[in-house]
Amino acid sequence: MAATLKLEIVTPEAKVFSDDVELVSLTGIDGEMGIYPQHMPVMTQLVAGEVIARKGGENIYLAVGDGFVQITGERVAILTDMAIKADDIDEAAAEAAQRKAEARLAQKLDAEETATVQASLVHAATQLNVKRRHKR
């Protein structure tokens, strides 16, 4: 049996993913990372984008928001503000959310509202990018 590591992805709402995988690919603050079993311990920031997990020779694609990643030789733990499997992304809803956020940014907002709307825009754009890249 191939060596594996445990991938766990948690958001404030739920544990989105928990399974043994052969490889995890993600974007950290310093760039793309490929993580195999027995990886050296690392803790870094996660950048909004795509996480790819390989299990049984098949890739699982997830859209993720900003967060943190803790890596050990046996485990990758991701704490993020958004995580959705590509197959579960509603493209029409993400497009609507993107349009709404763009319209809100055109209005006069205070700093806190601007940050919230920008985060919504990043979430929608990330979902659309991942969904369109892996559309079936």
TORVEX-733135 format. One record per atom (N, C-alpha, C): residue number from 1; residue in one letter; chain; atom name; x, y, z. Coordinates in nm, 2 decimals. Each point is the difference from the previous one (the first is absolute). Layout:
REM TORVEX-733135
+-----+---+---+----+--------+--------+--------+
!   k ! r ! c !  a !     xx !     yy !     zz !
+-----+---+---+----+--------+--------+--------+
! NUM ! A ! A ! CA !      X !      Y !      Z !
...
+-----+---+---+----+--------+--------+--------+
REM end
This chain:
REM TORVEX-733135
+-----+---+---+----+--------+--------+--------+
!   k ! r ! c !  a !     xx !     yy !     zz !
+-----+---+---+----+--------+--------+--------+
!   1 ! M ! A !  N !   0.08 !  -0.12 !   0.00 !
!   1 ! M ! A ! CA !  -0.08 !   0.12 !   0.00 !
!   1 ! M ! A !  C !   0.09 !   0.12 !   0.00 !
!   2 ! A ! A !  N !  -0.04 !   0.10 !  -0.08 !
!   2 ! A ! A ! CA !   0.07 !   0.13 !  -0.01 !
!   2 ! A ! A !  C !   0.00 !   0.07 !   0.14 !
!   3 ! A ! A !  N !   0.10 !   0.08 !   0.02 !
!   3 ! A ! A ! CA !   0.00 !   0.08 !   0.12 !
!   3 ! A ! A !  C !  -0.10 !   0.11 !  -0.01 !
!   4 ! T ! A !  N !  -0.06 !   0.04 !   0.11 !
!   4 ! T ! A ! CA !  -0.10 !   0.10 !   0.00 !
!   4 ! T ! A !  C !   0.02 !   0.10 !   0.12 !
!   5 ! L ! A !  N !  -0.07 !   0.11 !  -0.01 !
!   5 ! L ! A ! CA !  -0.01 !   0.09 !   0.11 !
!   5 ! L ! A !  C !  -0.14 !   0.04 !   0.02 !
!   6 ! K ! A !  N !  -0.04 !   0.05 !   0.12 !
!   6 ! K ! A ! CA !  -0.13 !   0.04 !   0.03 !
!   6 ! K ! A !  C !  -0.02 !   0.14 !  -0.04 !
!   7 ! L ! A !  N !  -0.10 !   0.03 !  -0.08 !
!   7 ! L ! A ! CA !  -0.03 !   0.14 !  -0.04 !
!   7 ! L ! A !  C !  -0.13 !   0.04 !   0.07 !
!   8 ! E ! A !  N !   0.00 !   0.10 !   0.08 !
!   8 ! E ! A ! CA !  -0.12 !   0.05 !   0.06 !
!   8 ! E ! A !  C !  -0.01 !   0.15 !  -0.03 !
!   9 ! I ! A !  N !  -0.12 !   0.04 !  -0.05 !
!   9 ! I ! A ! CA !  -0.03 !   0.14 !  -0.03 !
!   9 ! I ! A !  C !  -0.12 !   0.04 !   0.08 !
!  10 ! V ! A !  N !   0.02 !   0.10 !   0.08 !
!  10 ! V ! A ! CA !  -0.10 !   0.05 !   0.09 !
!  10 ! V ! A !  C !  -0.03 !   0.14 !  -0.02 !
!  11 ! T ! A !  N !  -0.13 !   0.04 !   0.00 !
!  11 ! T ! A ! CA !  -0.05 !   0.14 !  -0.01 !
!  11 ! T ! A !  C !  -0.07 !   0.03 !   0.13 !
!  12 ! P ! A !  N !  -0.04 !   0.12 !   0.03 !
!  12 ! P ! A ! CA !  -0.07 !   0.03 !   0.12 !
!  12 ! P ! A !  C !  -0.13 !  -0.07 !   0.01 !
!  13 ! E ! A !  N !  -0.06 !  -0.04 !  -0.12 !
!  13 ! E ! A ! CA !  -0.13 !  -0.07 !   0.00 !
!  13 ! E ! A !  C !   0.01 !  -0.15 !   0.02 !
!  14 ! A ! A !  N !   0.10 !  -0.06 !  -0.06 !
!  14 ! A ! A ! CA !   0.01 !  -0.15 !   0.00 !
!  14 ! A ! A !  C !   0.13 !  -0.06 !  -0.04 !
!  15 ! K ! A !  N !   0.02 !  -0.13 !   0.02 !
!  15 ! K ! A ! CA !   0.11 !  -0.07 !  -0.05 !
!  15 ! K ! A !  C !  -0.04 !  -0.03 !  -0.15 !
!  16 ! V ! A !  N !   0.07 !   0.06 !  -0.09 !
!  16 ! V ! A ! CA !  -0.04 !  -0.02 !  -0.14 !
!  16 ! V ! A !  C !   0.06 !  -0.12 !  -0.07 !
!  17 ! F ! A !  N !   0.12 !  -0.04 !   0.05 !
!  17 ! F ! A ! CA !   0.07 !  -0.11 !  -0.06 !
!  17 ! F ! A !  C !   0.09 !  -0.07 !   0.10 !
!  18 ! S ! A !  N !  -0.01 !  -0.13 !   0.00 !
!  18 ! S ! A ! CA !   0.09 !  -0.08 !   0.09 !
!  18 ! S ! A !  C !   0.02 !  -0.14 !  -0.06 !
!  19 ! D ! A !  N !   0.12 !  -0.02 !  -0.05 !
!  19 ! D ! A ! CA !   0.03 !  -0.13 !  -0.06 !
!  19 ! D ! A !  C !   0.15 !  -0.02 !  -0.02 !
!  20 ! D ! A !  N !   0.04 !  -0.12 !  -0.02 !
!  20 ! D ! A ! CA !   0.14 !  -0.04 !  -0.02 !
!  20 ! D ! A !  C !   0.02 !   0.02 !  -0.15 !
!  21 ! V ! A !  N !   0.11 !   0.08 !  -0.04 !
!  21 ! V ! A ! CA !   0.03 !   0.03 !  -0.14 !
!  21 ! V ! A !  C !   0.15 !  -0.03 !  -0.02 !
!  22 ! E ! A !  N !   0.03 !   0.00 !  -0.13 !
!  22 ! E ! A ! CA !   0.14 !  -0.03 !  -0.04 !
!  22 ! E ! A !  C !   0.08 !   0.13 !  -0.01 !
!  23 ! L ! A !  N !  -0.07 !   0.11 !  -0.04 !
!  23 ! L ! A ! CA !   0.07 !   0.12 !  -0.03 !
!  23 ! L ! A !  C !  -0.10 !   0.12 !   0.02 !
!  24 ! V ! A !  N !   0.05 !   0.11 !   0.05 !
!  24 ! V ! A ! CA !  -0.07 !   0.12 !   0.01 !
!  24 ! V ! A !  C !   0.08 !   0.11 !  -0.07 !
!  25 ! S ! A !  N !  -0.07 !   0.08 !  -0.08 !
!  25 ! S ! A ! CA !   0.06 !   0.11 !  -0.07 !
!  25 ! S ! A !  C !  -0.08 !   0.13 !   0.04 !
!  26 ! L ! A !  N !   0.06 !   0.10 !   0.05 !
!  26 ! L ! A ! CA !  -0.06 !   0.12 !   0.04 !
!  26 ! L ! A !  C !   0.09 !   0.12 !  -0.02 !
!  27 ! T ! A !  N !  -0.06 !   0.12 !   0.02 !
!  27 ! T ! A ! CA !   0.07 !   0.12 !  -0.01 !
!  27 ! T ! A !  C !   0.02 !   0.07 !   0.13 !
!  28 ! G ! A !  N !   0.12 !   0.00 !   0.05 !
!  28 ! G ! A ! CA !   0.03 !   0.07 !   0.12 !
!  28 ! G ! A !  C !   0.05 !   0.14 !  -0.03 !
!  29 ! I ! A !  N !   0.03 !   0.08 !   0.11 !
!  29 ! I ! A ! CA !   0.04 !   0.13 !  -0.01 !
!  29 ! I ! A !  C !   0.13 !   0.02 !  -0.09 !
!  30 ! D ! A !  N !   0.08 !  -0.11 !   0.00 !
!  30 ! D ! A ! CA !   0.13 !   0.00 !  -0.07 !
!  30 ! D ! A !  C !  -0.01 !  -0.06 !  -0.14 !
!  31 ! G ! A !  N !  -0.12 !  -0.05 !  -0.04 !
!  31 ! G ! A ! CA !  -0.02 !  -0.06 !  -0.13 !
!  31 ! G ! A !  C !  -0.06 !  -0.14 !   0.01 !
!  32 ! E ! A !  N !   0.01 !  -0.07 !  -0.11 !
!  32 ! E ! A ! CA !  -0.06 !  -0.13 !  -0.01 !
!  32 ! E ! A !  C !   0.08 !  -0.10 !   0.08 !
!  33 ! M ! A !  N !  -0.08 !  -0.10 !   0.06 !
!  33 ! M ! A ! CA !   0.07 !  -0.10 !   0.08 !
!  33 ! M ! A !  C !  -0.06 !  -0.13 !  -0.04 !
!  34 ! G ! A !  N !   0.08 !  -0.10 !  -0.02 !
!  34 ! G ! A ! CA !  -0.04 !  -0.14 !  -0.02 !
!  34 ! G ! A !  C !   0.04 !  -0.08 !   0.13 !
!  35 ! I ! A !  N !  -0.10 !  -0.06 !   0.06 !
!  35 ! I ! A ! CA !   0.03 !  -0.06 !   0.13 !
!  35 ! I ! A !  C !  -0.03 !  -0.15 !  -0.01 !
!  36 ! Y ! A !  N !   0.11 !  -0.08 !   0.03 !
!  36 ! Y ! A ! CA !  -0.01 !  -0.15 !  -0.01 !
!  36 ! Y ! A !  C !   0.02 !  -0.05 !   0.15 !
!  37 ! P ! A !  N !  -0.04 !  -0.12 !   0.02 !
!  37 ! P ! A ! CA !   0.03 !  -0.06 !   0.13 !
!  37 ! P ! A !  C !   0.14 !   0.02 !   0.04 !
!  38 ! Q ! A !  N !   0.03 !   0.02 !   0.13 !
!  38 ! Q ! A ! CA !   0.13 !   0.02 !   0.06 !
!  38 ! Q ! A !  C !   0.06 !   0.14 !  -0.03 !
!  39 ! H ! A !  N !  -0.09 !   0.09 !  -0.04 !
!  39 ! H ! A ! CA !   0.04 !   0.14 !  -0.02 !
!  39 ! H ! A !  C !   0.05 !   0.06 !   0.13 !
!  40 ! M ! A !  N !   0.10 !   0.09 !  -0.01 !
!  40 ! M ! A ! CA !   0.05 !   0.06 !   0.12 !
!  40 ! M ! A !  C !  -0.11 !   0.09 !   0.06 !
!  41 ! P ! A !  N !   0.00 !   0.01 !   0.13 !
!  41 ! P ! A ! CA !  -0.10 !   0.09 !   0.07 !
!  41 ! P ! A !  C !   0.01 !   0.14 !  -0.05 !
!  42 ! V ! A !  N !  -0.12 !   0.06 !  -0.03 !
!  42 ! V ! A ! CA !  -0.01 !   0.14 !  -0.05 !
!  42 ! V ! A !  C !  -0.13 !   0.06 !   0.05 !
!  43 ! M ! A !  N !   0.00 !   0.12 !   0.04 !
!  43 ! M ! A ! CA !  -0.12 !   0.08 !   0.02 !
!  43 ! M ! A !  C !   0.01 !   0.12 !  -0.08 !
!  44 ! T ! A !  N !  -0.11 !   0.03 !  -0.08 !
!  44 ! T ! A ! CA !   0.01 !   0.11 !  -0.09 !
!  44 ! T ! A !  C !  -0.14 !   0.05 !  -0.02 !
!  45 ! Q ! A !  N !  -0.01 !   0.12 !  -0.07 !
!  45 ! Q ! A ! CA !  -0.13 !   0.05 !  -0.04 !
!  45 ! Q ! A !  C !  -0.04 !  -0.06 !  -0.13 !
!  46 ! L ! A !  N !  -0.13 !  -0.02 !  -0.01 !
!  46 ! L ! A ! CA !  -0.07 !  -0.05 !  -0.12 !
!  46 ! L ! A !  C !  -0.05 !   0.12 !  -0.08 !
!  47 ! V ! A !  N !   0.02 !   0.00 !  -0.13 !
!  47 ! V ! A ! CA !  -0.05 !   0.11 !  -0.08 !
!  47 ! V ! A !  C !  -0.12 !  -0.06 !  -0.07 !
!  48 ! A ! A !  N !  -0.10 !   0.09 !  -0.02 !
!  48 ! A ! A ! CA !  -0.13 !  -0.05 !  -0.07 !
!  48 ! A ! A !  C !   0.04 !  -0.05 !  -0.14 !
!  49 ! G ! A !  N !  -0.06 !  -0.11 !  -0.03 !
!  49 ! G ! A ! CA !   0.03 !  -0.07 !  -0.13 !
!  49 ! G ! A !  C !  -0.05 !  -0.14 !   0.00 !
!  50 ! E ! A !  N !   0.08 !  -0.09 !  -0.05 !
!  50 ! E ! A ! CA !  -0.04 !  -0.14 !  -0.02 !
!  50 ! E ! A !  C !   0.09 !  -0.09 !   0.08 !
!  51 ! V ! A !  N !  -0.06 !  -0.10 !   0.07 !
!  51 ! V ! A ! CA !   0.07 !  -0.11 !   0.06 !
!  51 ! V ! A !  C !  -0.04 !  -0.12 !  -0.08 !
!  52 ! I ! A !  N !   0.11 !  -0.08 !  -0.03 !
!  52 ! I ! A ! CA !  -0.02 !  -0.12 !  -0.08 !
!  52 ! I ! A !  C !   0.05 !  -0.11 !   0.09 !
!  53 ! A ! A !  N !  -0.09 !  -0.10 !   0.02 !
!  53 ! A ! A ! CA !   0.04 !  -0.12 !   0.08 !
!  53 ! A ! A !  C !  -0.01 !  -0.12 !  -0.09 !
!  54 ! R ! A !  N !   0.10 !  -0.08 !   0.00 !
!  54 ! R ! A ! CA !   0.00 !  -0.13 !  -0.09 !
!  54 ! R ! A !  C !  -0.02 !  -0.12 !   0.09 !
!  55 ! K ! A !  N !  -0.11 !  -0.07 !  -0.03 !
!  55 ! K ! A ! CA !  -0.04 !  -0.12 !   0.07 !
!  55 ! K ! A !  C !  -0.02 !  -0.11 !  -0.10 !
!  56 ! G ! A !  N !   0.06 !  -0.11 !   0.01 !
!  56 ! G ! A ! CA !  -0.02 !  -0.11 !  -0.09 !
!  56 ! G ! A !  C !   0.03 !   0.03 !  -0.15 !
!  57 ! G ! A !  N !   0.09 !   0.09 !  -0.02 !
!  57 ! G ! A ! CA !   0.04 !   0.04 !  -0.14 !
!  57 ! G ! A !  C !  -0.10 !   0.11 !  -0.05 !
!  58 ! E ! A !  N !  -0.10 !   0.03 !   0.07 !
!  58 ! E ! A ! CA !  -0.10 !   0.10 !  -0.05 !
!  58 ! E ! A !  C !   0.02 !   0.13 !   0.08 !
!  59 ! N ! A !  N !  -0.01 !   0.12 !  -0.07 !
!  59 ! N ! A ! CA !   0.01 !   0.13 !   0.06 !
!  59 ! N ! A !  C !  -0.14 !   0.04 !   0.05 !
!  60 ! I ! A !  N !   0.00 !   0.06 !   0.12 !
!  60 ! I ! A ! CA !  -0.11 !   0.07 !   0.06 !
!  60 ! I ! A !  C !   0.03 !   0.15 !   0.01 !
!  61 ! Y ! A !  N !  -0.08 !   0.08 !  -0.06 !
!  61 ! Y ! A ! CA !   0.02 !   0.14 !  -0.01 !
!  61 ! Y ! A !  C !  -0.09 !   0.08 !   0.10 !
!  62 ! L ! A !  N !   0.06 !   0.09 !   0.07 !
!  62 ! L ! A ! CA !  -0.08 !   0.09 !   0.09 !
!  62 ! L ! A !  C !   0.04 !   0.14 !  -0.01 !
!  63 ! A ! A !  N !  -0.10 !   0.09 !   0.01 !
!  63 ! A ! A ! CA !   0.02 !   0.14 !   0.00 !
!  63 ! A ! A !  C !   0.01 !   0.04 !   0.15 !
!  64 ! V ! A !  N !   0.11 !   0.07 !   0.04 !
!  64 ! V ! A ! CA !   0.02 !   0.04 !   0.14 !
!  64 ! V ! A !  C !   0.03 !   0.15 !   0.01 !
!  65 ! G ! A !  N !  -0.04 !   0.05 !   0.11 !
!  65 ! G ! A ! CA !   0.03 !   0.14 !   0.03 !
!  65 ! G ! A !  C !   0.13 !   0.01 !   0.08 !
!  66 ! D ! A !  N !   0.03 !   0.12 !   0.05 !
!  66 ! D ! A ! CA !   0.12 !   0.02 !   0.08 !
!  66 ! D ! A !  C !  -0.01 !  -0.08 !   0.13 !
!  67 ! G ! A !  N !   0.12 !  -0.03 !   0.05 !
!  67 ! G ! A ! CA !   0.00 !  -0.08 !   0.13 !
!  67 ! G ! A !  C !   0.14 !  -0.03 !   0.04 !
!  68 ! F ! A !  N !   0.01 !  -0.11 !   0.07 !
!  68 ! F ! A ! CA !   0.13 !  -0.05 !   0.05 !
!  68 ! F ! A !  C !   0.01 !  -0.15 !  -0.03 !
!  69 ! V ! A !  N !   0.12 !  -0.05 !  -0.01 !
!  69 ! V ! A ! CA !   0.04 !  -0.14 !  -0.03 !
!  69 ! V ! A !  C !   0.10 !  -0.04 !   0.10 !
!  70 ! Q ! A !  N !  -0.03 !  -0.12 !   0.06 !
!  70 ! Q ! A ! CA !   0.10 !  -0.06 !   0.09 !
!  70 ! Q ! A !  C !   0.04 !  -0.14 !  -0.07 !
!  71 ! I ! A !  N !   0.12 !  -0.02 !  -0.03 !
!  71 ! I ! A ! CA !   0.05 !  -0.12 !  -0.06 !
!  71 ! I ! A !  C !   0.09 !  -0.08 !   0.09 !
!  72 ! T ! A !  N !  -0.02 !  -0.13 !   0.01 !
!  72 ! T ! A ! CA !   0.09 !  -0.09 !   0.07 !
!  72 ! T ! A !  C !   0.02 !  -0.11 !  -0.10 !
!  73 ! G ! A !  N !   0.09 !  -0.10 !   0.03 !
!  73 ! G ! A ! CA !   0.02 !  -0.11 !  -0.09 !
!  73 ! G ! A !  C !  -0.12 !  -0.09 !  -0.02 !
!  74 ! E ! A !  N !  -0.10 !   0.01 !   0.09 !
!  74 ! E ! A ! CA !  -0.11 !  -0.09 !  -0.01 !
!  74 ! E ! A !  C !  -0.13 !   0.08 !  -0.03 !
!  75 ! R ! A !  N !   0.00 !   0.13 !   0.01 !
!  75 ! R ! A ! CA !  -0.13 !   0.08 !  -0.01 !
!  75 ! R ! A !  C !   0.02 !   0.13 !  -0.06 !
!  76 ! V ! A !  N !  -0.11 !   0.05 !  -0.07 !
!  76 ! V ! A ! CA !  -0.01 !   0.13 !  -0.05 !
!  76 ! V ! A !  C !  -0.13 !   0.06 !   0.06 !
!  77 ! A ! A !  N !   0.00 !   0.10 !   0.09 !
!  77 ! A ! A ! CA !  -0.12 !   0.06 !   0.06 !
!  77 ! A ! A !  C !  -0.01 !   0.14 !  -0.06 !
!  78 ! I ! A !  N !  -0.12 !   0.02 !  -0.06 !
!  78 ! I ! A ! CA !  -0.02 !   0.13 !  -0.06 !
!  78 ! I ! A !  C !  -0.12 !   0.07 !   0.07 !
!  79 ! L ! A !  N !   0.02 !   0.12 !   0.05 !
!  79 ! L ! A ! CA !  -0.11 !   0.08 !   0.07 !
!  79 ! L ! A !  C !  -0.02 !   0.11 !  -0.10 !
!  80 ! T ! A !  N !  -0.12 !   0.01 !  -0.05 !
!  80 ! T ! A ! CA !  -0.03 !   0.11 !  -0.10 !
!  80 ! T ! A !  C !  -0.14 !   0.05 !   0.01 !
!  81 ! D ! A !  N !  -0.02 !   0.12 !  -0.06 !
!  81 ! D ! A ! CA !  -0.13 !   0.06 !   0.01 !
!  81 ! D ! A !  C !  -0.10 !  -0.05 !  -0.10 !
!  82 ! M ! A !  N !   0.05 !  -0.08 !  -0.10 !
!  82 ! M ! A ! CA !  -0.09 !  -0.06 !  -0.10 !
!  82 ! M ! A !  C !   0.07 !  -0.12 !  -0.06 !
!  83 ! A ! A !  N !  -0.08 !  -0.10 !  -0.02 !
!  83 ! A ! A ! CA !   0.05 !  -0.12 !  -0.07 !
!  83 ! A ! A !  C !  -0.12 !  -0.07 !  -0.07 !
!  84 ! I ! A !  N !   0.01 !  -0.02 !  -0.13 !
!  84 ! I ! A ! CA !  -0.11 !  -0.07 !  -0.07 !
!  84 ! I ! A !  C !   0.06 !  -0.09 !  -0.11 !
!  85 ! K ! A !  N !  -0.05 !  -0.12 !  -0.01 !
!  85 ! K ! A ! CA !   0.05 !  -0.09 !  -0.10 !
!  85 ! K ! A !  C !  -0.05 !   0.06 !  -0.14 !
!  86 ! A ! A !  N !   0.08 !  -0.01 !  -0.10 !
!  86 ! A ! A ! CA !  -0.03 !   0.05 !  -0.13 !
!  86 ! A ! A !  C !  -0.13 !  -0.05 !  -0.05 !
!  87 ! D ! A !  N !  -0.03 !  -0.13 !   0.02 !
!  87 ! D ! A ! CA !  -0.13 !  -0.05 !  -0.04 !
!  87 ! D ! A !  C !  -0.12 !   0.06 !   0.07 !
!  88 ! D ! A !  N !   0.02 !   0.06 !   0.12 !
!  88 ! D ! A ! CA !  -0.11 !   0.05 !   0.07 !
!  88 ! D ! A !  C !  -0.02 !   0.15 !  -0.02 !
!  89 ! I ! A !  N !   0.08 !   0.06 !  -0.08 !
!  89 ! I ! A ! CA !  -0.01 !   0.15 !  -0.02 !
!  89 ! I ! A !  C !  -0.11 !   0.03 !  -0.10 !
!  90 ! D ! A !  N !  -0.09 !   0.09 !   0.04 !
!  90 ! D ! A ! CA !  -0.11 !   0.05 !  -0.08 !
!  90 ! D ! A !  C !   0.05 !   0.12 !  -0.08 !
!  91 ! E ! A !  N !   0.03 !  -0.03 !  -0.13 !
!  91 ! E ! A ! CA !   0.06 !   0.11 !  -0.08 !
!  91 ! E ! A !  C !  -0.09 !   0.12 !  -0.01 !
!  92 ! A ! A !  N !  -0.13 !  -0.02 !  -0.02 !
!  92 ! A ! A ! CA !  -0.09 !   0.12 !  -0.01 !
!  92 ! A ! A !  C !   0.00 !   0.08 !   0.13 !
!  93 ! A ! A !  N !   0.00 !  -0.07 !   0.11 !
!  93 ! A ! A ! CA !  -0.01 !   0.07 !   0.13 !
!  93 ! A ! A !  C !   0.14 !   0.08 !   0.02 !
!  94 ! A ! A !  N !   0.11 !  -0.06 !  -0.04 !
!  94 ! A ! A ! CA !   0.13 !   0.06 !   0.02 !
!  94 ! A ! A !  C !   0.01 !   0.13 !  -0.09 !
!  95 ! E ! A !  N !  -0.06 !  -0.02 !  -0.13 !
!  95 ! E ! A ! CA !   0.00 !   0.12 !  -0.09 !
!  95 ! E ! A !  C !  -0.09 !   0.11 !   0.06 !
!  96 ! A ! A !  N !  -0.11 !  -0.03 !   0.06 !
!  96 ! A ! A ! CA !  -0.09 !   0.10 !   0.06 !
!  96 ! A ! A !  C !   0.07 !   0.06 !   0.12 !
!  97 ! A ! A !  N !   0.07 !  -0.07 !   0.08 !
!  97 ! A ! A ! CA !   0.07 !   0.05 !   0.11 !
!  97 ! A ! A !  C !   0.11 !   0.10 !  -0.04 !
!  98 ! Q ! A !  N !   0.07 !  -0.04 !  -0.11 !
!  98 ! Q ! A ! CA !   0.11 !   0.08 !  -0.05 !
!  98 ! Q ! A !  C !  -0.06 !   0.14 !  -0.05 !
!  99 ! R ! A !  N !  -0.11 !  -0.01 !  -0.08 !
!  99 ! R ! A ! CA !  -0.06 !   0.12 !  -0.05 !
!  99 ! R ! A !  C !  -0.05 !   0.09 !   0.12 !
! 100 ! K ! A !  N !  -0.06 !  -0.06 !   0.10 !
! 100 ! K ! A ! CA !  -0.05 !   0.08 !   0.12 !
! 100 ! K ! A !  C !   0.12 !   0.07 !   0.07 !
! 101 ! A ! A !  N !   0.11 !  -0.08 !   0.02 !
! 101 ! A ! A ! CA !   0.12 !   0.06 !   0.07 !
! 101 ! A ! A !  C !   0.06 !   0.11 !  -0.09 !
! 102 ! E ! A !  N !   0.01 !  -0.02 !  -0.13 !
! 102 ! E ! A ! CA !   0.05 !   0.11 !  -0.08 !
! 102 ! E ! A !  C !  -0.08 !   0.12 !   0.00 !
! 103 ! A ! A !  N !  -0.14 !  -0.01 !   0.00 !
! 103 ! A ! A ! CA !  -0.09 !   0.11 !   0.01 !
! 103 ! A ! A !  C !   0.02 !   0.07 !   0.14 !
! 104 ! R ! A !  N !   0.01 !  -0.07 !   0.11 !
! 104 ! R ! A ! CA !   0.02 !   0.05 !   0.13 !
! 104 ! R ! A !  C !   0.13 !   0.08 !   0.01 !
! 105 ! L ! A !  N !   0.11 !  -0.05 !  -0.06 !
! 105 ! L ! A ! CA !   0.12 !   0.07 !   0.00 !
! 105 ! L ! A !  C !   0.00 !   0.14 !  -0.07 !
! 106 ! A ! A !  N !  -0.09 !   0.01 !  -0.09 !
! 106 ! A ! A ! CA !  -0.02 !   0.13 !  -0.07 !
! 106 ! A ! A !  C !  -0.06 !   0.11 !   0.09 !
! 107 ! Q ! A !  N !  -0.06 !  -0.05 !   0.11 !
! 107 ! Q ! A ! CA !  -0.07 !   0.10 !   0.09 !
! 107 ! Q ! A !  C !   0.10 !   0.05 !   0.11 !
! 108 ! K ! A !  N !  -0.04 !   0.10 !   0.07 !
! 108 ! K ! A ! CA !   0.08 !   0.05 !   0.10 !
! 108 ! K ! A !  C !  -0.01 !  -0.09 !   0.13 !
! 109 ! L ! A !  N !   0.10 !  -0.06 !   0.04 !
! 109 ! L ! A ! CA !   0.00 !  -0.09 !   0.11 !
! 109 ! L ! A !  C !   0.10 !   0.04 !   0.10 !
! 110 ! D ! A !  N !  -0.02 !  -0.04 !   0.13 !
! 110 ! D ! A ! CA !   0.11 !   0.02 !   0.10 !
! 110 ! D ! A !  C !   0.10 !  -0.11 !  -0.02 !
! 111 ! A ! A !  N !   0.11 !   0.01 !   0.08 !
! 111 ! A ! A ! CA !   0.11 !  -0.10 !  -0.02 !
! 111 ! A ! A !  C !  -0.04 !  -0.14 !   0.03 !
! 112 ! E ! A !  N !  -0.09 !  -0.02 !   0.11 !
! 112 ! E ! A ! CA !  -0.04 !  -0.13 !   0.04 !
! 112 ! E ! A !  C !  -0.09 !  -0.06 !  -0.11 !
! 113 ! E ! A !  N !  -0.09 !   0.08 !  -0.05 !
! 113 ! E ! A ! CA !  -0.09 !  -0.05 !  -0.11 !
! 113 ! E ! A !  C !   0.08 !  -0.04 !  -0.13 !
! 114 ! T ! A !  N !   0.10 !   0.09 !  -0.03 !
! 114 ! T ! A ! CA !   0.08 !  -0.03 !  -0.12 !
! 114 ! T ! A !  C !   0.07 !  -0.13 !   0.02 !
! 115 ! A ! A !  N !   0.06 !  -0.02 !   0.11 !
! 115 ! A ! A ! CA !   0.07 !  -0.13 !   0.03 !
! 115 ! A ! A !  C !  -0.09 !  -0.12 !  -0.02 !
! 116 ! T ! A !  N !  -0.12 !   0.01 !   0.06 !
! 116 ! T ! A ! CA !  -0.10 !  -0.11 !  -0.01 !
! 116 ! T ! A !  C !  -0.04 !  -0.03 !  -0.15 !
! 117 ! V ! A !  N !  -0.02 !   0.11 !  -0.07 !
! 117 ! V ! A ! CA !  -0.05 !  -0.02 !  -0.14 !
! 117 ! V ! A !  C !   0.12 !  -0.05 !  -0.08 !
! 118 ! Q ! A !  N !   0.12 !   0.05 !   0.02 !
! 118 ! Q ! A ! CA !   0.12 !  -0.05 !  -0.07 !
! 118 ! Q ! A !  C !   0.02 !  -0.15 !   0.02 !
! 119 ! A ! A !  N !  -0.02 !  -0.04 !   0.13 !
! 119 ! A ! A ! CA !   0.01 !  -0.15 !   0.03 !
! 119 ! A ! A !  C !  -0.11 !  -0.08 !  -0.08 !
! 120 ! S ! A !  N !  -0.12 !   0.06 !   0.00 !
! 120 ! S ! A ! CA !  -0.11 !  -0.07 !  -0.08 !
! 120 ! S ! A !  C !   0.04 !  -0.01 !  -0.15 !
! 121 ! L ! A !  N !   0.06 !   0.10 !  -0.05 !
! 121 ! L ! A ! CA !   0.04 !   0.00 !  -0.14 !
! 121 ! L ! A !  C !   0.11 !  -0.10 !  -0.02 !
! 122 ! V ! A !  N !   0.09 !  -0.01 !   0.09 !
! 122 ! V ! A ! CA !   0.11 !  -0.10 !  -0.02 !
! 122 ! V ! A !  C !  -0.06 !  -0.14 !   0.01 !
! 123 ! H ! A !  N !  -0.09 !  -0.03 !   0.09 !
! 123 ! H ! A ! CA !  -0.07 !  -0.13 !   0.01 !
! 123 ! H ! A !  C !  -0.07 !  -0.03 !  -0.13 !
! 124 ! A ! A !  N !  -0.08 !   0.09 !  -0.05 !
! 124 ! A ! A ! CA !  -0.07 !  -0.03 !  -0.13 !
! 124 ! A ! A !  C !   0.09 !  -0.02 !  -0.11 !
! 125 ! A ! A !  N !   0.10 !   0.08 !  -0.02 !
! 125 ! A ! A ! CA !   0.10 !  -0.01 !  -0.11 !
! 125 ! A ! A !  C !   0.08 !  -0.14 !   0.01 !
! 126 ! T ! A !  N !   0.03 !  -0.03 !   0.12 !
! 126 ! T ! A ! CA !   0.08 !  -0.13 !   0.02 !
! 126 ! T ! A !  C !  -0.09 !  -0.12 !  -0.03 !
! 127 ! Q ! A !  N !  -0.13 !   0.01 !   0.04 !
! 127 ! Q ! A ! CA !  -0.09 !  -0.11 !  -0.04 !
! 127 ! Q ! A !  C !  -0.02 !  -0.01 !  -0.15 !
! 128 ! L ! A !  N !  -0.01 !   0.11 !  -0.06 !
! 128 ! L ! A ! CA !  -0.02 !   0.00 !  -0.15 !
! 128 ! L ! A !  C !   0.12 !  -0.05 !  -0.07 !
! 129 ! N ! A !  N !   0.12 !   0.04 !   0.05 !
! 129 ! N ! A ! CA !   0.12 !  -0.05 !  -0.07 !
! 129 ! N ! A !  C !   0.02 !  -0.15 !   0.02 !
! 130 ! V ! A !  N !  -0.03 !  -0.05 !   0.11 !
! 130 ! V ! A ! CA !   0.02 !  -0.15 !   0.03 !
! 130 ! V ! A !  C !  -0.11 !  -0.07 !  -0.08 !
! 131 ! K ! A !  N !  -0.12 !   0.04 !   0.01 !
! 131 ! K ! A ! CA !  -0.11 !  -0.07 !  -0.07 !
! 131 ! K ! A !  C !   0.02 !   0.00 !  -0.16 !
! 132 ! R ! A !  N !   0.04 !   0.11 !  -0.05 !
! 132 ! R ! A ! CA !   0.02 !   0.01 !  -0.15 !
! 132 ! R ! A !  C !   0.12 !  -0.08 !  -0.04 !
! 133 ! R ! A !  N !   0.10 !  -0.01 !   0.08 !
! 133 ! R ! A ! CA !   0.12 !  -0.08 !  -0.03 !
! 133 ! R ! A !  C !  -0.03 !  -0.14 !  -0.01 !
! 134 ! H ! A !  N !  -0.09 !  -0.05 !   0.08 !
! 134 ! H ! A ! CA !  -0.03 !  -0.14 !   0.02 !
! 134 ! H ! A !  C !  -0.14 !  -0.04 !  -0.04 !
! 135 ! K ! A !  N !  -0.07 !   0.08 !  -0.08 !
! 135 ! K ! A ! CA !  -0.13 !  -0.03 !  -0.04 !
! 135 ! K ! A !  C !  -0.02 !  -0.13 !  -0.07 !
! 136 ! R ! A !  N !  -0.10 !  -0.07 !   0.04 !
! 136 ! R ! A ! CA !  -0.02 !  -0.14 !  -0.06 !
! 136 ! R ! A !  C !  -0.13 !   0.01 !  -0.08 !
+-----+---+---+----+--------+--------+--------+
REM end
